[in-house]
Amino acid sequence: MYIYLFLIGAVVMLFIYVEIDEYKTIQLSHKQASQAQNQTYLEAIQKQTHYLTQGYIFKINQANDLYLMQNYEEAIVYYNKAIHLRLDNPSAYFYKGNTLTKLEYFEDAIANYNQALKLNSQNDAIYLNKGYALTQLKLFEEAIECYDLALKINFQNDKAYYYKGKALHQVEHYLEAVEYYNKAININSNNQHYYFRKGFQFRNQLQDQLQITLKNIIKLQSLMILPFEYQEIKKYQQIKVIIQKISDNSLLNQDKFDRAQEFKNASIVGNTKMIQLILL
């Protein structure tokens, strides 16, 4: 009887073992199949990512080449294709903004710069170019804010100082404009445009002073106050001499931008003489 029960138990245990072994085999098979499926999926994702990346780079390069050839309308088509492939890359929006600026679509350019800044707010070049587009729309205060943000990121950006100076001139902050031209020159002393704008600023201020002095002379003549009239005439003559010196130094001659030292010397002359006038 015991032997019979023992044999039955052995047979049952054998069946249980076989079932467990089969279950393990099935589980292993499923695991291997799942791993293979995951591997295939990952490879597909990698291929797709590679395709998108390569496609994006190709479209960007095409667009940049067209931009350099001044085919701006066609360049925008390829920037749009690049954006379609990579919505999260700020470069395409930035380059597209630059192209739209060339076409004088300033509002559209600003919209693309804003999108680029959402993706990368630490690029001073984006703020710089957005500021330029804003100045073209005569939004000078907003442009100044952009230049300030550019300088906050990169205080060595001479172009940001220069363009901020131009914007300050537009809002009639003339002395502050000169300060920013000076900052631009301190960083890049070989840029003739900076000296030109600084000299242009001096000339405008001197022209304004000339008009005021002339009005004073006319007023004093009517009042017959000869000593003061003589003083104003002397100042008037001095201002005219300074303006002539600036002009003689080619500071305002745009055809001679390659003569950087002349611009520098003329700017210094204008600066010194302006101080002397203020002290009169």
C-alpha positions in Angstrom: 0.0 0.0 0.0 2.8 2.4 0.9 4.7 1.5 -2.1 1.6 2.2 -4.3 1.2 5.7 -2.7 4.9 6.4 -3.1 4.7 5.6 -6.8 1.6 7.8 -7.3 3.4 10.7 -5.5 6.5 10.3 -7.6 4.4 10.4 -10.8 2.6 13.6 -9.6 6.0 15.3 -8.7 7.3 14.4 -12.2 4.3 16.0 -13.9 4.7 19.1 -11.7 8.4 19.3 -12.6 7.7 19.0 -16.3 5.0 21.7 -16.1 7.4 24.1 -14.3 10.2 23.4 -16.8 7.8 24.1 -19.7 6.6 27.3 -18.0 10.2 28.5 -17.5 10.9 27.7 -21.2 7.9 29.7 -22.3 8.8 32.6 -20.0 12.4 32.6 -21.4 11.1 32.5 -24.9 8.7 35.4 -24.3 11.6 37.4 -22.6 13.9 36.8 -25.6 11.1 37.7 -28.0 10.4 40.9 -26.0 14.1 41.8 -25.9 14.4 41.2 -29.7 11.3 43.4 -30.2 12.7 46.2 -28.0 16.0 46.0 -29.9 14.2 46.3 -33.2 12.2 49.2 -31.9 15.3 51.0 -30.6 17.1 50.5 -33.9 14.1 51.9 -35.7 14.1 54.9 -33.4 17.8 55.4 -33.9 17.4 55.2 -37.7 14.6 57.7 -37.6 16.5 60.1 -35.4 19.6 59.7 -37.6 17.4 60.4 -40.7 15.8 63.5 -39.1 19.2 64.8 -37.9 20.9 64.3 -41.2 17.8 65.7 -43.0 17.8 68.8 -40.7 21.5 69.5 -41.2 21.1 69.1 -45.0 18.2 71.5 -45.1 19.9 74.1 -42.9 23.0 73.9 -45.1 21.0 74.4 -48.2 19.2 77.3 -46.7 22.4 78.9 -45.5 23.9 78.6 -49.0 20.9 80.2 -50.6 21.1 83.0 -48.0 24.7 83.7 -48.9 23.7 83.8 -52.5 21.0 86.4 -51.5 18.2 84.0 -52.6 16.3 84.9 -49.5 12.8 83.8 -50.6 14.1 80.3 -51.5 16.2 80.2 -48.3 13.1 80.6 -46.2 11.5 77.6 -47.9 14.4 75.4 -46.8 14.5 76.9 -43.3 10.8 76.0 -43.0 11.6 72.4 -44.1 14.4 72.3 -41.4 11.9 73.6 -38.8 9.4 70.9 -39.8 12.1 68.3 -39.1 13.3 69.8 -35.8 10.8 72.0 -34.0 13.0 72.1 -31.0 16.1 73.6 -32.6 16.5 77.4 -32.2 19.1 77.8 -35.1 16.5 77.5 -37.9 14.3 80.1 -36.3 17.2 82.4 -35.8 18.5 82.1 -39.4 15.0 82.4 -40.8 14.6 85.6 -38.7 17.8 87.0 -40.3 16.5 86.2 -43.7 13.2 87.8 -43.1 15.1 90.9 -41.8 16.9 91.0 -45.2 13.5 91.0 -46.9 12.4 93.8 -44.5 9.6 91.6 -43.0 10.6 92.9 -39.6 7.5 91.8 -37.7 7.8 88.2 -39.0 11.5 88.3 -38.2 10.8 89.3 -34.6 8.3 86.4 -34.3 11.0 84.0 -35.3 13.6 85.5 -33.0 11.0 85.2 -30.2 10.6 81.5 -31.0 14.4 81.0 -31.0 14.6 82.7 -27.6 12.0 80.4 -26.2 14.3 77.5 -27.0 17.6 79.3 -26.2 17.4 82.5 -24.1 21.2 82.6 -23.5 22.3 83.6 -27.1 23.3 87.3 -27.3 23.2 87.2 -31.1 19.4 86.6 -31.1 18.8 89.6 -28.8 21.1 91.7 -30.9 19.3 90.9 -34.2 15.9 91.2 -32.6 16.9 94.6 -31.4 17.9 95.6 -34.9 14.5 94.5 -36.3 12.8 96.5 -33.6 14.8 99.7 -34.5 13.6 99.3 -38.1 10.0 99.4 -36.7 11.0 102.5 -34.7 10.5 100.6 -31.5 13.6 102.1 -30.0 12.9 101.5 -26.3 12.2 97.9 -26.9 15.3 97.6 -29.0 17.4 99.1 -26.1 16.0 96.4 -23.8 17.1 93.7 -26.3 20.6 95.3 -26.5 20.8 95.3 -22.7 19.9 91.6 -22.5 22.5 90.9 -25.1 25.1 92.7 -23.0 24.0 90.9 -19.9 24.9 87.6 -21.6 28.1 88.9 -23.3 29.5 92.3 -22.0 32.2 92.1 -24.7 29.7 92.3 -27.6 30.9 95.5 -29.3 28.0 95.5 -31.8 25.4 95.6 -28.9 27.1 98.7 -27.6 27.2 100.3 -31.0 23.5 99.6 -31.9 22.4 100.6 -28.4 24.2 103.9 -29.1 22.3 104.3 -32.3 19.0 103.6 -30.6 19.8 106.1 -27.8 20.5 108.7 -30.5 17.0 108.1 -31.9 15.4 108.8 -28.4 17.6 111.9 -28.1 19.9 110.6 -25.4 22.9 112.0 -27.3 25.6 112.1 -24.6 24.7 108.6 -23.5 24.9 107.5 -27.1 28.5 108.7 -27.3 29.3 106.7 -24.2 28.1 103.5 -25.9 30.0 104.3 -29.1 33.1 104.7 -26.9 32.5 101.3 -25.3 32.2 99.7 -28.7 35.4 101.4 -29.8 37.2 100.2 -26.6 36.4 96.6 -27.5 37.0 96.9 -31.3 39.1 99.9 -32.2 39.4 98.8 -35.9 35.7 99.3 -36.8 35.4 102.5 -38.8 31.6 102.6 -38.4 31.9 103.2 -34.7 34.1 106.3 -35.2 31.8 107.5 -38.0 28.7 107.3 -35.8 30.6 109.0 -32.9 31.8 111.8 -35.1 28.3 112.1 -36.7 26.9 112.4 -33.2 29.4 115.2 -32.4 28.6 117.0 -35.6 24.8 116.9 -34.9 25.4 118.3 -31.4 27.6 121.0 -32.8 25.1 121.9 -35.5 22.4 122.2 -32.8 24.8 124.4 -30.8 25.4 126.5 -33.9 21.7 127.2 -34.4 21.3 128.1 -30.7 24.3 130.5 -30.9 23.0 132.1 -34.1 19.6 132.7 -32.5 21.4 134.3 -29.5 23.4 136.6 -31.8 20.2 137.8 -33.5 18.5 138.3 -30.2 21.5 140.3 -28.7 21.7 142.4 -31.9 18.2 143.4 -31.4 18.9 144.3 -27.8 22.2 146.1 -28.7 24.2 144.3 -26.0 27.5 144.4 -27.9 29.9 142.6 -25.4 27.6 139.5 -25.2 27.0 139.6 -28.9 30.7 139.5 -29.6 31.1 136.5 -27.2 28.4 134.6 -29.1 29.9 135.5 -32.5 33.2 134.1 -31.2 31.6 130.9 -30.1 29.7 130.6 -33.4 33.0 130.9 -35.3 34.7 128.3 -33.1 31.9 125.8 -33.7 32.1 126.3 -37.4 35.9 125.6 -37.3 35.3 122.4 -35.3 32.7 121.2 -37.8 35.1 121.9 -40.6 37.9 120.0 -38.9 35.7 117.0 -38.4 34.7 117.1 -42.1 38.3 117.6 -43.2 39.3 114.5 -41.3 36.8 112.5 -43.5 34.8 111.6 -40.4 31.6 112.1 -42.4 32.9 110.9 -45.7 31.4 107.5 -46.1 33.5 106.7 -49.2 36.6 106.5 -47.0 35.7 103.9 -44.4 39.0 102.1 -44.9 40.9 105.0 -43.3 40.4 103.9 -39.7 43.1 106.1 -38.2 41.6 109.3 -39.7 38.2 108.4 -38.2 39.9 107.9 -34.8 41.8 111.2 -34.9 38.7 113.1 -36.0 36.7 111.6 -33.3 39.2 112.6 -30.7 39.3 116.2 -32.2 35.5 116.3 -31.9 35.5 115.0 -28.3 38.2 117.5 -27.1 36.6 120.5 -28.8 33.2 119.7 -27.5 34.5 119.7 -24.0 36.2 123.0 -24.6 32.9 124.5 -25.8 31.1 123.3 -22.7 33.6 125.0 -20.5 33.3 128.3 -22.4 
